[in-house]
Amino acid sequence: MTNKMYLQSDNGGNGILIQDTETNRWYYWSEYHLPIDLDSETDEENAEIIRAAIESGDMYDADDFIIETDDAEEHEIEEYAGMNIEEIDRKENYVKDIYSGDVHPKNCDTTNWTAI
């Protein structure tokens, strides 16, 4: 399998977003569910912490999170089903002006994804 994992960061903290590429379902685990601390200053540094934890065996990779985690279904984000990461980004970081109908980026409360 080649499931995909992303560090997700927003004003609420960090976590990991995982795509099951076979079913195109998405799962999210907050940083409080992870066996590591994501306390670096940048997303890329936190992504590197995750990569190092996976390489050392201290944390599951994307495939194992889906296969080995007993409660994966509880972490599924059903509204993301069938989307790719770009579509999720548009859903979370863009808004439609109710008057003009124009779509534009949010200017606050944005979410970022960094590939692991």
C-alpha positions in Angstrom: 0.0 0.0 0.0 1.0 3.6 -0.5 -1.3 5.4 1.8 -0.5 9.1 2.3 0.1 10.9 5.6 0.1 14.6 6.2 0.9 16.8 9.2 -2.2 18.9 9.7 -1.7 22.2 11.5 -4.2 24.9 12.3 -5.0 27.3 15.2 -6.2 24.3 17.2 -2.9 22.5 17.1 -1.4 19.6 15.1 -2.3 16.1 14.1 -2.0 13.7 11.2 -4.3 13.3 8.3 -4.1 10.0 6.5 -5.5 9.0 3.1 -6.4 5.4 2.5 -5.6 5.5 -1.2 -7.4 2.2 -1.9 -10.8 3.4 -0.6 -10.1 7.2 -0.8 -11.2 7.6 2.8 -9.5 10.0 5.2 -8.6 9.6 8.9 -7.4 12.2 11.5 -5.5 11.7 14.7 -4.8 14.7 16.9 -1.4 15.2 18.3 -2.7 14.0 21.7 -3.2 10.5 20.1 0.4 10.4 18.9 3.4 8.9 20.8 5.5 12.0 20.0 5.5 15.7 20.8 5.0 18.1 17.9 6.4 21.2 19.6 8.7 22.6 17.0 8.4 26.1 15.6 7.6 25.1 12.0 5.4 22.6 10.2 8.4 21.2 8.3 10.3 20.6 11.6 7.2 18.9 13.1 6.9 16.8 9.9 10.6 15.8 10.4 9.8 14.7 13.9 7.1 12.4 12.5 9.3 11.0 9.8 12.1 10.3 12.4 9.6 8.6 14.7 8.3 6.4 11.8 11.8 5.4 10.8 12.8 4.5 14.4 9.7 2.5 14.9 8.3 4.7 17.6 5.2 5.6 15.5 3.1 3.9 12.8 3.4 4.8 9.2 0.3 5.6 7.2 -0.4 2.0 6.2 -0.1 0.8 9.8 -2.3 3.5 11.2 -5.1 2.2 9.0 -4.4 -1.5 9.4 -3.2 -1.8 13.0 -5.3 0.8 14.8 -8.4 -0.8 16.3 -10.4 2.4 16.3 -9.6 3.8 12.8 -13.3 4.0 12.0 -13.7 6.5 14.9 -11.1 8.8 13.3 -12.6 8.8 9.8 -13.6 12.1 8.3 -16.6 11.1 6.2 -17.0 14.5 4.6 -13.6 14.1 2.9 -14.4 10.8 1.3 -13.5 10.7 -2.4 -11.5 14.0 -2.2 -7.8 14.6 -2.8 -5.7 16.8 -0.6 -6.1 19.8 -3.0 -9.9 19.5 -2.8 -9.7 19.3 1.0 -7.5 22.4 1.0 -10.1 24.3 -1.0 -12.9 23.1 1.3 -11.1 24.2 4.4 -9.2 27.3 3.3 -11.6 29.1 0.9 -14.9 30.7 1.4 -17.7 31.8 -1.0 -18.8 35.5 -0.6 -22.5 35.4 0.0 -23.1 38.6 -1.9 -20.9 38.2 -5.0 -20.5 34.5 -5.2 -16.8 34.9 -5.5 -14.5 32.3 -3.9 -11.5 33.6 -2.1 -8.9 32.4 0.5 -9.8 32.7 4.2 -7.8 35.4 6.0 -7.9 33.6 9.3 -8.4 30.1 10.8 -6.5 28.4 8.0 -5.3 24.8 7.9 -2.0 23.7 6.4 -0.9 20.2 5.3 2.7 19.0 5.0 3.4 15.7 3.3 5.1 13.1 5.5 
